Amino acid sequence: MITAVALAGYAALVGAAMPPLLSQARWPHRAPVIAVLAWQGLMVTFVVATALTVYHLVLTEQHAHEGLLGLLSVCGLAADAPVSESAPTLGDALALSAPAVIALLPLGWFVVCTWRARRARRRHLDMLALVGEPAPGYDATVVDHDAPAVYCLPGRRCRVVITRGALGVLSDAQLRAVLEHERAHIEGRHHLLHLLVDAFSRTFPGLPLARHAKEQITLLVEMIADDRALRSHSRDALATAMCEVAAGQAPRGTLGAGGPGALIRLRRVLTPQPRPHRVTWLGVVAASTAAPLLPLLVACGP
């Protein structure tokens, strides 16, 4: 019972207490890649800790005090695990289904979200085939729409889309800067991060970690793409382009250059901040890697 309480407290710490602190921290905007890793580490940790908590609560007292080896023994995965006096029963199997559901439900939602996103992108690609015009000089597709917008459709049939409105207000340098932003989304497969956090938020609706992770990862992904564009384009060109396309609405299943937190991103582009000290980001990486392992170490104890 003590193990279950410890695991439940750890899950509550990760799922409710840590997200607001990480959201208010200053360093994530200076190191968005490491910050995304930190949020992913929290999500994995919460799933592992919650699943093990449920396991210790619902499984029989005999298996529970055998720790993680008891779990592996019931699953038939540990040959050297302590041998129970009785064979696994239907009750054991049903009890194991509860933590298994907690661990597998995010994966199921990820499959559903991926299917929905692909279906939305496929419909949009079919529409582009009818109304879009190629722009060979920019390696993009142009659509006749007055609102300035630039966005990309990720996936196998990736496409960058520019509206006529964007062509009318952006200079060549500004357009190429924002196009580099979109290509960063495609090459970095950032849509997978959106799908992962969307699946997590659907699995645990109302959880502070799910809400904060979705908001922050969406913003951090845009910052990562901004940094990629700044490698080969000026800050003024990217900032001006962001202002022009900020109001443009990207269709569902796409990633738009305007994106969320445009004002925060604009300030970040125009007033660059130094990256965190190496000790800081090494510590974040180590903590993000170790955090999901701690519940397993607790569960292994007698």
SEBA-683825 format. One record per residue (C-alpha): x negated, y, z negated; residue number from 1; residue in one letter. Coordinates in Angstrom, 2 decimals. Each point is the difference from the previous one (the first is absolute). Last residue first. Example, Ala and Ser with C-alpha at 12.3 -4.5 7.8 and 13.67 -1.06 7.14 Angstrom:
<recs>
         x         y         z     i   aa
    -13.67     -1.06     -7.14     2    S
      1.37     -3.44     -0.66     1    A
</recs>
This chain:
<recs>
         x         y         z     i   aa
     -9.54     -5.19      1.98   302    P
     -1.56      2.52      2.39   301    G
      0.37     -0.38      3.73   300    C
      2.96      2.38      0.05   299    A
     -2.12      2.84     -1.37   298    V
     -2.66     -0.60      2.64   297    L
      2.69     -0.06      2.69   296    L
      1.48      3.25     -1.30   295    P
     -3.49      1.60      0.22   294    L
     -0.61     -1.05      3.61   293    L
      2.45      2.51      1.54   292    P
     -1.87      2.89     -1.73   291    A
     -3.50     -1.12      1.01   290    A
      0.09      1.09      3.63   289    T
      1.66      3.35     -0.62   288    S
     -2.33      0.59     -2.97   287    A
     -3.11     -0.74      2.07   286    A
      1.14      2.24      2.87   285    V
      0.89      2.81     -2.39   284    V
     -3.34     -0.31     -1.77   283    G
     -1.87      0.10      3.30   282    L
      2.04      3.08      0.88   281    W
     -0.97      1.79     -3.17   280    T
     -3.65     -1.09     -0.10   279    V
     -0.44      1.24      3.57   278    R
      1.17      3.45     -1.00   277    H
      3.31      1.05      1.48   276    P
     -0.06      1.56      3.47   275    R
     -0.46      3.75      0.17   274    P
      3.08      2.12      0.75   273    Q
      1.01      1.46      3.35   272    P
      2.06      3.20      0.02   271    T
      1.66      0.20      3.44   270    L
      0.69     -3.70      0.40   269    V
      1.11     -0.47     -3.61   268    R
      2.28      3.04      0.13   267    R
      1.62     -1.38      3.14   266    L
      0.37     -3.46     -1.53   265    R
      1.86      1.40     -2.99   264    I
      2.22      2.08      2.29   263    L
      0.72     -2.96      2.31   262    A
      0.96     -2.22     -2.92   261    G
      1.67     -2.53      2.28   260    P
     -0.83     -0.42      3.67   259    G
     -0.48      2.65      2.63   258    G
     -2.15     -2.33      2.08   257    A
      2.76     -2.58      0.08   256    G
     -0.24     -3.73     -0.66   255    L
      2.67     -2.13      1.68   254    T
      2.51     -2.65     -1.15   253    G
      2.85      2.48     -0.23   252    R
     -0.37      2.99      2.28   251    P
     -2.41      2.83     -0.89   250    A
      1.68      3.29     -0.91   249    Q
     -1.85      3.15      1.06   248    G
     -0.05      2.72     -2.66   247    A
     -3.72     -0.37     -0.70   246    A
     -0.86      0.06      3.73   245    V
     -1.23      3.60      0.20   244    E
     -1.49      0.13     -3.49   243    C
     -1.91     -3.25      0.52   242    M
     -1.37      1.29      3.30   241    A
     -1.28      3.12     -1.71   240    T
     -1.70     -2.07     -2.71   239    A
     -1.57     -2.37      2.54   238    L
     -1.44      2.78      2.15   237    A
     -1.16      2.04     -3.01   236    D
     -1.73     -2.99     -1.57   235    R
     -2.01     -0.63      3.15   234    S
      0.02     -3.29      1.86   233    H
     -2.27     -3.05      0.18   232    S
     -0.22     -1.31     -3.56   231    R
      3.02      2.09     -1.00   230    L
      2.34     -2.40      1.78   229    A
     -1.10     -2.90     -2.22   228    R
      0.46      2.11     -3.13   227    D
      3.54      0.87      1.08   226    D
      0.76     -3.70      0.57   225    A
     -1.10     -0.78     -3.56   224    I
      2.08      2.93     -1.25   223    M
      3.07     -1.38      1.76   222    E
     -0.56     -3.37     -1.68   221    V
     -0.31      1.78     -3.34   220    L
      3.44      1.61      0.37   219    L
      1.83     -3.26      0.72   218    T
     -2.10     -1.71     -2.67   217    I
      1.05      2.63     -2.54   216    Q
      3.75     -0.06      0.54   215    E
      0.29     -3.77      0.30   214    K
     -2.31     -0.60     -2.95   213    A
      1.91      2.48     -2.18   212    H
      3.37     -1.63      0.61   211    R
     -1.21     -3.60     -0.28   210    A
     -2.07      0.72     -3.11   209    L
      2.96      1.74     -1.65   208    P
      2.15     -3.13      0.50   207    L
      3.48      0.96      1.22   206    G
      0.05     -2.63      2.72   205    P
     -2.48     -2.85     -0.59   204    F
      0.11     -2.19      3.11   203    T
      1.10      2.85      2.25   202    R
     -2.85      2.18     -1.28   201    S
     -2.50     -2.81      0.60   200    F
      1.21     -0.57      3.57   199    A
     -0.24      3.71      0.75   198    D
     -3.51      0.06     -1.49   197    V
     -1.10     -2.83      2.27   196    L
      1.75      1.35      3.10   195    L
     -1.56      3.45     -0.39   194    H
     -3.43     -1.57     -0.45   193    L
      0.58     -2.08      3.13   192    L
      0.89      3.17      1.94   191    H
     -3.49      1.26     -0.78   190    H
     -1.52     -2.41      2.49   189    R
     -3.25      2.01     -0.18   188    G
     -0.29      0.09      3.79   187    E
      3.60      1.15      0.41   186    I
      0.02      2.57     -2.79   185    H
     -3.38      1.35      1.10   184    A
      1.40      0.27      3.53   183    R
      2.66      2.33     -1.40   182    E
     -2.53      2.32     -1.64   181    H
     -2.08     -0.03      3.19   180    E
      3.13      1.19      1.83   179    L
      0.31      2.83     -2.52   178    V
     -3.51      1.18      0.76   177    A
      0.48     -0.39      3.76   176    R
      3.12      2.15     -0.14   175    L
     -1.71      2.72     -1.99   174    Q
     -2.95      0.14      2.39   173    A
      2.30      0.09      3.05   172    D
      2.13      2.73     -1.51   171    S
      3.26     -0.91     -1.64   170    L
      3.30      1.91      0.44   169    V
      1.31     -1.17      3.38   168    G
     -1.41     -3.51     -0.11   167    L
      1.67     -0.49     -3.38   166    A
      3.38      1.04      1.41   165    G
     -0.43     -2.36      2.91   164    R
     -0.22     -2.81     -2.55   163    T
     -3.06     -2.16     -0.47   162    I
      0.01     -3.76     -0.59   161    V
     -2.91     -2.30     -0.84   160    V
      0.63     -3.67      0.81   159    R
     -0.86     -3.34     -1.54   158    C
      1.30     -3.14      1.69   157    R
     -1.68     -2.31     -2.51   156    R
      1.00      2.03     -3.03   155    G
      0.25      3.72     -0.67   154    P
      2.40      2.47      1.64   153    L
     -1.59      3.40     -0.27   152    C
      1.18      3.53     -0.66   151    Y
     -0.30      3.55      1.29   150    V
      2.84      2.46     -0.40   149    A
      0.92      3.50      1.19   148    P
      3.81      0.18      0.30   147    A
      1.08      0.70      3.60   146    D
      0.13     -3.60      1.20   145    H
     -0.92     -1.43      3.41   144    D
     -2.22     -2.92     -0.90   143    V
     -3.73     -0.29      0.75   142    V
     -1.92     -3.25     -0.38   141    T
     -3.65     -0.09     -1.03   140    A
     -3.52     -0.63      1.27   139    D
     -0.65      3.75     -0.21   138    Y
     -1.11      0.63      3.58   137    G
      2.15     -2.87      1.20   136    P
      3.26      1.61     -1.19   135    A
      2.60     -2.60      0.91   134    P
      3.68      0.96      0.16   133    E
      2.63     -1.26     -2.40   132    G
      3.74     -0.20      0.65   131    V
      0.63     -3.61      1.06   130    L
     -3.07     -1.84     -1.28   129    A
      0.14      2.19     -3.09   128    L
      3.44     -1.40     -0.83   127    M
     -1.26     -3.57      0.23   126    D
     -2.91      0.98     -2.25   125    L
      2.46      1.43     -2.52   124    H
      2.04     -3.19     -0.05   123    R
     -3.16     -2.05     -0.51   122    R
     -1.14      2.33     -2.78   121    R
      3.29     -0.46     -1.88   120    A
     -0.17     -3.80      0.41   119    R
     -3.60     -0.03     -1.15   118    R
      0.88      2.04     -3.08   117    A
      2.89     -2.31     -0.89   116    R
     -2.15     -3.11      0.38   115    W
     -2.79      1.49     -2.09   114    T
      2.43      1.04     -2.73   113    C
      1.46     -3.53     -0.13   112    V
     -3.43     -1.66     -0.12   111    V
     -1.16      2.41     -2.70   110    F
      3.21     -0.67     -1.93   109    W
     -0.86     -3.70     -0.05   108    G
     -3.55      0.71     -1.12   107    L
      1.29      2.24     -2.79   106    P
      2.34     -2.87     -1.05   105    L
     -2.82     -2.56     -0.21   104    L
     -1.54      0.85     -3.38   103    A
      3.25      0.80     -1.77   102    I
      1.68     -3.01      1.58   101    V
     -2.84     -2.27     -1.15   100    A
      0.31      1.37     -3.53    99    P
      3.67     -1.11     -0.04    98    A
     -0.43     -3.24      1.99    97    S
     -2.32     -1.42     -2.64    96    L
      2.87     -0.19     -2.44    95    A
      2.12     -1.88      2.54    94    L
     -2.81     -2.51      0.53    93    A
     -0.52     -0.42     -3.73    92    D
      3.73     -0.48     -0.52    91    G
      0.04     -2.64      2.72    90    L
     -2.58     -1.86     -2.06    89    T
     -3.76     -0.31      0.17    88    P
     -1.09     -3.36     -1.44    87    A
     -0.14     -0.42     -3.73    86    S
     -2.93     -0.26     -2.43    85    E
     -1.78      2.82      1.82    84    S
     -3.51     -0.50      1.27    83    V
     -2.33      2.91     -0.61    82    P
     -1.38      1.27      3.32    81    A
     -2.83     -1.91      1.64    80    D
      1.89     -0.74      3.22    79    A
      1.25      3.54      0.34    78    A
      2.36      0.78      2.87    77    L
      2.99     -2.20     -0.85    76    G
      2.23      3.03     -0.44    75    C
      0.71     -1.00     -3.60    74    V
     -3.73     -0.44     -0.53    73    S
     -0.78      3.38      1.55    72    L
      2.41      1.69     -2.41    71    L
     -1.42     -1.92     -2.94    70    G
     -3.49      0.98      1.07    69    L
      1.16      3.63     -0.11    68    L
      0.73     -0.27     -3.69    67    G
      0.45     -3.35     -1.75    66    E
      2.11      1.86     -2.54    65    H
      2.57      0.70      2.66    64    A
      0.16     -3.59      1.18    63    H
      1.02     -1.27     -3.42    62    Q
      2.30      2.94     -0.78    61    E
      2.07     -0.67      3.08    60    T
     -0.16      2.52      2.83    59    L
      2.25      3.06     -0.05    58    V
     -2.02      2.57     -1.91    57    L
     -3.53     -0.98      0.99    56    H
      0.95     -0.18      3.68    55    Y
      1.87      3.31     -0.19    54    V
     -3.10      1.71     -1.34    53    T
     -2.17     -1.70      2.63    52    L
      2.22      1.36      2.80    51    A
      0.04      3.47     -1.53    50    T
     -3.78      0.15     -0.42    49    A
     -0.68     -1.21      3.55    48    V
      2.55      2.34      1.61    47    V
     -1.14      2.99     -2.07    46    F
     -3.66     -0.65      0.78    45    T
      0.66     -0.20      3.74    44    V
      1.80      3.36     -0.11    43    M
     -2.67      1.64     -2.14    42    L
     -2.78     -1.21      2.29    41    G
      1.88      1.34      3.02    40    Q
      0.19      3.40     -1.66    39    W
     -3.74     -0.06     -0.74    38    A
     -0.85     -1.07      3.55    37    L
      2.05      2.92      1.34    36    V
     -1.98      2.29     -2.32    35    A
     -3.30     -1.36      1.33    34    I
      1.03      0.90      3.55    33    V
      1.38      3.37     -1.11    32    P
     -3.26      1.21     -1.59    31    A
      0.35      3.74     -0.63    30    R
      3.80     -0.19     -0.19    29    H
     -0.34     -2.87     -2.50    28    P
     -2.36      2.05     -2.29    27    W
      2.54      2.46     -1.38    26    R
      2.09     -2.30     -2.20    25    A
      3.73      0.73     -0.26    24    Q
      1.11     -3.07      1.96    23    S
     -2.46     -2.21     -1.91    22    L
      1.46      1.11     -3.32    21    L
      3.58     -0.40      1.19    20    P
     -0.77     -3.54      1.27    19    P
     -1.83     -1.24     -3.17    18    M
      2.84     -0.02     -2.52    17    A
      2.83     -1.77      1.82    16    A
     -1.08     -3.02      2.04    15    G
     -3.58     -0.41     -1.19    14    V
      0.72      0.58     -3.69    13    L
      3.25     -1.95      0.19    12    A
     -1.81     -2.95      1.65    11    A
     -2.66      0.10     -2.72    10    Y
      2.65      0.05     -2.70     9    G
      1.75     -2.96      1.59     8    A
     -3.31     -1.90      0.21     7    L
     -0.73      0.64     -3.68     6    A
      3.53     -0.98     -1.03     5    V
     -0.19     -3.21      2.05     4    A
     -3.38     -0.87     -1.53     3    T
      1.35      0.56     -3.51     2    I
      2.89     -2.34      0.77     1    M
</recs>
